[in-house]
Amino acid sequence: MIEQSLAPVENLAFVSALRNSTFMYPLVNAGHILGVSMLVGGIVPLDLRLLGLWRSYPVMVFVDVLRITSVIGLGLAVVCGALLFATAAVDYAGSPLFQAKILLVLLGVLNALILGRVLKHEDIRSLPMKARMPSSVRVRAGMSLVGWISVLILGRLLGYF
């Protein structure tokens, strides 16, 4: 039912032009890949630091820099991903892999928002540099790591199934 309501999206003039373009579709695809790489490339080291790696480096350096990188990457991935989705909306919407990916993206964003609040509540800026992160932070970081890597894997599987 939802799939049929998406058929008009695929027939929009700019979506047809994108799908049939020799240059634009690959550029949008590259934009999506760049966004995902910035997102996951920022999240993985940040989560690993929150889990306890690299304790000789201040945690806030990771938080302040990599959170921005990840947010920009997420924005780019969402914009380009929405354009890619539109080119085959009916097929993507019906794919269990795509549905799982989108669910994990939403859960990942929700977890990141909660983790941001937990970091403020735990006041990690005042922790000694080599201190172990509170368990509430470590659990959220672990969930983030597993979730975003799963999103990456599901996204790659979409290209093959």
Protein Blocks (a to p, Z undefined) as FASTA:
>chain_A
ZZmmmmmmmmpmklmmmmmpmklmmmmmmmmmmmmmmmmmmmmmmmmmmnopaklbcfkl
mmmmmmmmmmmmmmmmmmmmmmmmmmmmmmmmmpmklmmmmmmmmmmmmmmmmmmmmmmm
nommlpcfklccdfklmmmmmmmmmmmmmmmmmmmmmmmZZ
